[in-house]
């Protein structure tokens, strides 16, 4: 009898909770949807970012989960992911361990090398791979384990326990130069990557590679009601993490609830459109307000807020630190998580010139890269669309790199890089075109960064507007 009464109380409480939401006055209900939807966009940004890439792969290529999609040449503008690197060869695997563990096998760094990052559905780094990763360039078998895995881990594997069922591995095959022979060599090396399920046999199934080069691969963030379709897919696919349980009721207000269809009315969709636009404005304002700079008095800043980098690298283990706002901004700009930031690569961004004005595609600019850049491999500077944070559409070039063909040095060893609508005479190899009708931003990559960068004895100066 007591169990019957308690069960009835629970059922009644659940019904009352749903009814209470539906019985809110229309004005209050709409305000709650708008408020909670805006926060849901900021909170859900990294997972939606990852899901957008997955859905784009599934809809534009023949690649599937637990396979590899790659770009057989350095990416051009048709790769509309967030701030991709046009001076590397990209290999990506969107893994799914719902049916059991998956192995990602990285080859030894002999005749090539991988700068890799393996992340979960929330883009939290599980491990880095390659010479600066857990395998230290010796090659390694990274075993991704499901959240509920209780089995043994075979010897000789690097176990990565994921708290989500899905995620991806970004595996860049490093380039020596942009010469065709070096590109082919980098692609061939990357194709030594293997992905296969457990249990491991003497002859695991062949890894499937799908070339996405020159395919319009647009996974830019949609700041409209469709954002919540992606977010709902994540909620339906992934377990609730303990740190995120406060969002269960928040999302229920929007109609997103695990195990139930998401079918917002036309009126709710209109509210979600406005909320997504509001979130975009807030995140953009946080970005424009500026990140902490690397060198005082110079506008270049690391492409990751300190709290965000610390929390992600520690798997959000600190109960007093959960930088959702910083995480939201970060994943509007780019994708993947790096466990050992500053080892394989380091990124600096700038969205304003020396005078503090946003970069304008209708003007001309110059960056002087000082001599002896502190890198083991190469440096590059890439221009992106300020609004989308993707490569600028319809441009035949996106970057200048120290490994680029024909890049000219000054007599003192420095390199001038130009940005604008037209290259200065004789400076074509040192020039990056931008769209005169749009604003842009810059990302400076250092592959294999060295001590002078962090000790600040080498400093990247501001970009200056030219007359």
Rosetta blueprint (number, residue, H / E / L):
1 X L
2 X H
3 X H
4 X H
5 X H
6 X H
7 X H
8 X H
9 X H
10 X H
11 X H
12 X H
13 X H
14 X H
15 X H
16 X H
17 X H
18 X H
19 X H
20 X H
21 X H
22 X H
23 X L
24 X L
25 X L
26 X H
27 X H
28 X H
29 X H
30 X H
31 X H
32 X H
33 X H
34 X H
35 X H
36 X H
37 X H
38 X H
39 X H
40 X H
41 X H
42 X H
43 X H
44 X H
45 X H
46 X H
47 X H
48 X H
49 X H
50 X H
51 X H
52 X H
53 X H
54 X H
55 X H
56 X H
57 X H
58 X H
59 X H
60 X H
61 X L
62 X L
63 X L
64 X L
65 X L
66 X L
67 X L
68 X E
69 X E
70 X E
71 X L
72 X L
73 X L
74 X L
75 X L
76 X L
77 X L
78 X L
79 X E
80 X E
81 X L
82 X L
83 X L
84 X L
85 X L
86 X L
87 X L
88 X L
89 X E
90 X E
91 X E
92 X E
93 X E
94 X E
95 X E
96 X E
97 X L
98 X L
99 X L
100 X L
101 X L
102 X E
103 X E
104 X E
105 X E
106 X E
107 X L
108 X L
109 X L
110 X L
111 X L
112 X L
113 X L
114 X E
115 X E
116 X E
117 X E
118 X E
119 X E
120 X E
121 X L
122 X L
123 X L
124 X L
125 X E
126 X E
127 X E
128 X E
129 X E
130 X E
131 X L
132 X L
133 X L
134 X L
135 X L
136 X L
137 X L
138 X L
139 X L
140 X E
141 X E
142 X E
143 X E
144 X E
145 X E
146 X L
147 X L
148 X L
149 X L
150 X L
151 X L
152 X L
153 X L
154 X L
155 X L
156 X L
157 X L
158 X E
159 X E
160 X E
161 X E
162 X L
163 X L
164 X L
165 X L
166 X E
167 X E
168 X E
169 X E
170 X E
171 X E
172 X E
173 X E
174 X L
175 X L
176 X L
177 X L
178 X L
179 X L
180 X H
181 X H
182 X H
183 X H
184 X H
185 X H
186 X H
187 X H
188 X H
189 X H
190 X H
191 X L
192 X L
193 X L
194 X E
195 X E
196 X E
197 X E
198 X L
199 X L
200 X L
201 X L
202 X L
203 X L
204 X L
205 X L
206 X L
207 X L
208 X L
209 X E
210 X E
211 X E
212 X L
213 X L
214 X L
215 X L
216 X L
217 X E
218 X E
219 X L
220 X L
221 X L
222 X L
223 X L
224 X L
225 X L
226 X L
227 X H
228 X H
229 X H
230 X H
231 X H
232 X H
233 X H
234 X H
235 X H
236 X H
237 X H
238 X L
239 X L
240 X L
241 X L
242 X H
243 X H
244 X H
245 X L
246 X L
247 X H
248 X H
249 X H
250 X H
251 X H
252 X H
253 X H
254 X H
255 X L
256 X L
257 X L
258 X L
259 X L
260 X L
261 X L
262 X L
263 X L
264 X L
265 X L
266 X H
267 X H
268 X H
269 X H
270 X H
271 X H
272 X H
273 X H
274 X H
275 X H
276 X H
277 X H
278 X H
279 X H
280 X H
281 X H
282 X H
283 X H
284 X H
285 X H
286 X H
287 X H
288 X H
289 X H
290 X L
291 X L
292 X L
293 X E
294 X L
295 X L
296 X L
297 X L
298 X L
299 X L
300 X L
301 X E
302 X E
303 X L
304 X L
305 X L
306 X H
307 X H
308 X H
309 X H
310 X H
311 X H
312 X H
313 X H
314 X L
315 X L
316 X L
317 X L
318 X L
319 X L
320 X L
321 X L
322 X L
323 X L
324 X H
325 X H
326 X H
327 X H
328 X H
329 X H
330 X H
331 X H
332 X H
333 X H
334 X L
335 X L
336 X L
337 X L
338 X L
339 X L
340 X L
341 X L
342 X L
343 X L
344 X L
345 X E
346 X E
347 X E
348 X E
349 X E
350 X E
351 X L
352 X E
353 X L
354 X L
355 X L
356 X L
357 X L
358 X E
359 X L
360 X E
361 X L
362 X L
363 X L
364 X L
365 X E
366 X E
367 X E
368 X E
369 X E
370 X L
371 X L
372 X L
373 X L
374 X L
375 X E
376 X E
377 X E
378 X E
379 X E
380 X E
381 X E
382 X E
383 X E
384 X E
385 X E
386 X L
387 X L
388 X L
389 X L
390 X L
391 X E
392 X L
393 X L
394 X L
395 X L
396 X L
397 X L
398 X L
399 X E
400 X E
401 X E
402 X L
403 X L
404 X L
405 X L
406 X L
407 X L
408 X L
409 X L
410 X L
411 X L
412 X L
413 X L
414 X L
415 X E
416 X E
417 X E
418 X E
419 X E
420 X E
421 X L
422 X L
423 X L
424 X L
425 X L
426 X L
427 X L
428 X H
429 X H
430 X H
431 X E
432 X E
433 X E
434 X L
435 X L
436 X L
437 X L
438 X L
439 X E
440 X E
441 X E
442 X E
443 X E
444 X E
445 X E
446 X E
447 X E
448 X E
449 X E
450 X L
451 X H
452 X H
453 X H
454 X H
455 X H
456 X L
457 X L
458 X L
459 X L
460 X L
461 X L
462 X L
463 X L
464 X E
465 X E
466 X L
467 X L
